[in-house]
Structures are given as C-alpha cells and as structure tokens.
Amino acid sequence: MGCGSSSAEKPPAKVKEENKRIEQKEHREGDETHKKQYQDIDQHAKRAPNSLRNSVDELVQYMMRYTKDHRLLSRGFFIWIAENIRYDLDGLLGRQARAPNDVVSVMKNGLSVCEGYASVMEALCKVAGIEVKKLSGYSKGFGYSGEEPITSSQSTDHAWNAVKLEGKWYLLDSTWGAGHADGHNYVKEFCEFYFLTDPAEFANDHFPYMNNNMEESLKWQLLKNPISLEEFNKNVHLKSHAFSLGVVPISHKKGFFEVSDEAELTFKWKKEPLQFSADLRHIEGNMIRTIRDKTLASIVNGVCTITIHPPQTGKYELNIFAKKRSDDGNSLQQVAVYYLRCKSVKESEFAFPTVYSSSHVQGCKMIKPKNAMLPSNSIVDFEVLAPHLEMVSINKQMLQKEGSSFKGKIKTGDKGYQFNVSAAVKEGNITTFEGMFQYYTA
C-alpha cells in the first residue's frame, strides 16, 4: 500500500543519533517518574508484617490493598524479597546444610539461593495476575572466571525472572537486587539496577539458556540482536555502577587478556567528572591475594588510564573502581572486573608512586619515572604531564615547563629519602605546595 520505493531508504546518521537521544531522554524521564511512584510502594512492602511469610496469597492481598497496578505490584514484590530473604552462601559453600528452595520454605526461613528467589517472585506475580516467567542460565556472578569460557554443556548457575507489564516484557533479578557476595561473605545491600533492567545492560552478566534450546533461550535476552554465548564470554564484566556512571572501556573490551611486563587500560565516561582507582589480585589455586602499589590511575583530557605492573607471572583479577568526583564522602564503587595472565616480568621490585588526594592530581600523569623506588645517590629524570598547572615542583625544586609537561633532573639522596611531586600555587607573594605523588629512594 502507498507510494514508495521497494527498498526503504535509510535515515541519515544524524537523524538516527537524534532519535536515539530522544529515546534515551524519554527513558530517563520515565525512570524518574517511576522512581517517585515507587517510594510509597517500597515503604508499604517494608512494613509488611512477618505473619505474611506464611502465605503467598496473604502477601499478595496485602500488596493489592495499596495498588492493583502491575508495575507497582512487581516493584513491591521485588522490595519485599530484598528485605526478607538472605542468600544462602554458607549452604552454597558447604559451611552448613543447604536451605530448601521451594516457595513455602524460602518465605518462612528467609534463606535461599537464586532458584528460591526467582521461584518466590514467580509465585507472587502469578497470584497477582502478572504474566511472569522464571528464567535460568549463566551469569558472571560468584565463582566466575573470565579465563575459562562457559559452554552450553555446563550446568546453568543462576535464575531470574521476566515480567510482562503493559504488553512488554521486562527483566529483573531479585537475587542480585537483594545483595552480593564479597569474597566468601554475603553483603545484604539493595541494588536498584536489577529491577526492570535495560536488556542490553542485563545481557552483560546474564545469559539465558533453558531446556537445551539455544534458539528459544536467546529470545529471553529481549534484544533485537541477541548476543551469542561466545560474545558473552568475551565481553568485559561491567558492574551496575559502570552503567549508572556511564563508564565505557576504550582499550580493553574483552574480559580476559594476557600481559607482558606492564599494561595500560583506558576508559571514558558520559557524565560528570569521575575519580578512578584499581586493585590487582593474584590468584593461585583457591587463594586470592591483593597486590599493593601495582596499579596507577590517571585522568588526562577526559580519559582515564589504569596502568598495571604485575610483580610475577601468573593469573590475576583486576578490579576497576570509580565514583563522581563531587561525592566527597562516598567510597569508590566497582565498575568493571578483568581477568588476566601475566607472561613475563622485567621489574619484580616495582611500586607505583603514592597518589595523594589532592584535586590537582586530576588531569596529571607521571610520564617518568614510573617506579616509585628511586636509585639512591643518583640523577633521575622526572616528567609530569599536567596541562592544567602553572608550576610543579619536587621537594620545592621547580621543574621546567615545556608545553603541557614539566621536566627536570633530581639528585637523589641516601636510602629512605622521600620525594614529593607537588603542585606549586602562587597567590600574591606566597607560594604553597600541595603534594600529588610521592617517591622514595630504595
């Protein structure tokens, strides 16, 4: 019907980009509207009396006294589960008998693994008349290692749900919404991210696979172009905070890589200025040991560079952390996790310089030396990239400015002597020095 070419004309890239921005804006505005609506149902769910643990029907009736809206009801169930059920990590690790996963037991005992969480959500939604599906598959959760790809011959390790609201399917994970494992300990901490999550973000750490039917399972990614299990394995594991902060990997998009001596990973972000850090953990059998002073984060021209220097060959886990620079009192949150294998090491005696919490550090990068352990009684070349500063000193000895960099030669003293790289700020006749990096003679 109608007039037109038999092949549709593709819209210009600018139009597609503008349409995408409009969709994102509408999505954000919709999220804000829903968050305001959620406040009251959240409190209603939190006030549910303990006696309602004994009956799915009675808990649903309690929720429906507040609302019959399916979106708000599913939200209320999600909050009730987060408030009342703890993850059975002790049972999973064999430290005690595993708790049963049937709905009645999970609600009464308040203890289960993912299967129980998803079963309770499914039962509550069904009684409330919400179309729901319990999904199972693979996840990048507790015990995941990016070096060993998941295959469809393995048993699935996680369960979650999809709910149909206003004719559209949405994904949620009430297990991960309720808390997370920190090492071998369970931390009960609500995570908003896993309620009606964007399918493209959900697919970063959830891969549905049910009844040995890959074709049918892929549909439950709810993506126009589902990713393969191979892609799922390769993609870096981004955490929920990466999406909320807009952190995007530039150099390393795969979750596992090999390194010789040293590596640099780069990241960008889409929102307000961020602060970054990283930690490197050596993995040997069942032992995981955090390695100090072997990572350095620097931000220049809107790009964060994480430099790592493994002290020995072997397998490592690299965790990347970030937060808004304006969140002074808050700690950095994990945004990505990598797994890597170090094949060779040149300098086993190596430590990155100590980085001070000065605002001047933002925008600086130490070009050389990289090793904080300086040779004693020697001449050492220093170079600092700091385009936003007018003066940089080392123990109050001024470096020479050359374009965006500061350079100079410093004579070191005896072993144990400290060298502070500082921003020198002049106000009138007074010059103050604010420390940014610290080196020492070894």
Summary of the structure (lengths in Angstrom):
residues: 442
radius of gyration: 26.3
end to end distance: 81.1
largest distance: 87.2
contacts: 1318
relative contact order: 0.07
helix: 28%
strand: 37%
